[in-house]
Amino acid sequence: MTRRYSRDPVVNLSLRHSLKDGAAYAVMAGGGETYFSAFALFLKASTAQIGFLASVPPLLASFAQVFSAWLGHKTGKRKSIILAGAVLQGMAWIPIALLPLVFPEHAVQLLIVAVIAYYACGNLAALQWSSLMGDLVDERKRGRFFARRTRLSSITSFVSLVLAGLTLHFFTKHGITMHGYLVVFAVAFVARLISVYHLSKMYDPPGHVAALEVPGGKNWLLGIWHTPVLRFSLFIALVQFSVAIASPFFSVYLLRDLKFSYFEFMSCTAGSVIIQFFTLNRWGAISDLFGNRVVMITCGMAIPFIPFLWLFSTNFYYLVFTQVISGFVWAGFSLSTSNFLYEAIPAGKRATFLAIHNVLANTGTFFGAMLGGFLGVVLPDEFHLLGLDIPWVSSLCNVFIISFVLRAVTAALFLPRVRETRRVKQMTFSSLIFRVGRFNALSGLIFDIVGSRRRQNPAARKTNG
């Protein structure tokens, strides 16, 4: 049975196009964007350059969201900006693939410049897209819709990631790795064009645009500072900082230090993606019923331990399992924080606050990745503790420890201060763990079927208030 996302048939059709746009975008992101760091390592990038690639493009590109909001204010058009950004992002795949071939002596530097353009164009569209989706999706169904959209994107991203990894593995075995990257990036280019088609079919309610609120002096700044949204954005920025100290270098650790093949690298990355497919709908339903705070705190307290787990073994199967845990935790945290922002930001100020939020988050990522890249170069290949010398397989293990400590401090200081933005049913943390922990694929399928029937049954809606 076809799912109904809105009583308005025009809006419902738009949301169905949004699902297809998300799937096509996921092909590009999973099959192409995921391999940026691997491509840079193939081009002989250093640890510091990998940190630069992971931090500078998102930071500079985040200012494109400010420009997008300013452009929305000037033109009053939203959909045109979305389509322009999406088309330009698709075209950015051409220099990403070809510039390192044309100018091999400056391959890494040119790749970074091309990736900056890629992220900037995507961010030009992203802010207006967030505004559009905020208007189209009913807030009472927001958690479940975005969970369903993210689940579809996750499985599509997973399949694309696997096929791209197998493609690179195949071409590498035949000594023509560069040809493999050209195939992978060409598919990403086509996928973004398909995404553009579905974006063009979406309905844009007239009179709505993500426009930048022009600052009005000291009172405006004080008003921004005393909002819970800005304090939450500062928390996310610190999370991004502590996470980025380690996260850009997992690919370096696997491909360079552990000498993993592209197939093994793909398998580790895919473990995180596939678990999101099986858990996101459950996370979304819990957020809708019991609020975002309980999910955010539970997952946020688990995030610090992810880099710590990487220290115990270099076994391939163990690292895949670690990535599965990572995907499970990050699925809940990412969904709950995104929903929190949608609910906490007034609709009329969404562009301003989202622009500020993303600049702060990417600033945190920038400083974290730059610090991680520096530490990865200067720290020794061993750890000294209480007179014991513990040898590491890589100096990056010290970086993982530092990331673990800073994540834990950030979570302990900020998570207890988070307050729910709406009235919800109460749930204890132990109940949450039980609900999600007993999850399996069959129960998730039953949950979807029963839930959809209850939502379609008027009597059930009346009974359940």
Secondary structure, DSSP 8 states (H G I E B T S, - for coil): ------SSHHHHHHHHHHHHHHHHHHHHHHHTGGGHHHHHHHTT--HHHHHHHHHHHHHHHHHHHHHHHHHHHHH--SHHHHHHHHHHHHHTHHHHHHHHHH-GGGHHHHHHHHHHHHHHHHHHHHHHHHHHHHHHS-GGGHHHHHHHHHHHHHHHHHHHHHHHHHHHHHHHHTT-HHHHHHHHHHHHHHHHHHHHHHHHTS---TT---------SHHHHHHHHTSHHHHHHHHHHHHHHHHHTTGGGHHHIIIIIS---HHHHHHHHHHHHHHHHHHHHHHHHHHHHH-HHHHHHHHHHHTTHHHHHTTS---HHHHHHHHHHHHHHHHHHHHHHHHHHHHHS-GGGHHHHHHHHHHHHHHHHHHHHHHHHHHHHHS-SEEEETTEEEE-S-THHHHHHHHHHHHHHHHHHHGGG---SS------HHHHHHHHHT--HHHHHHHHHHHHHHHH-HHHHHHT-
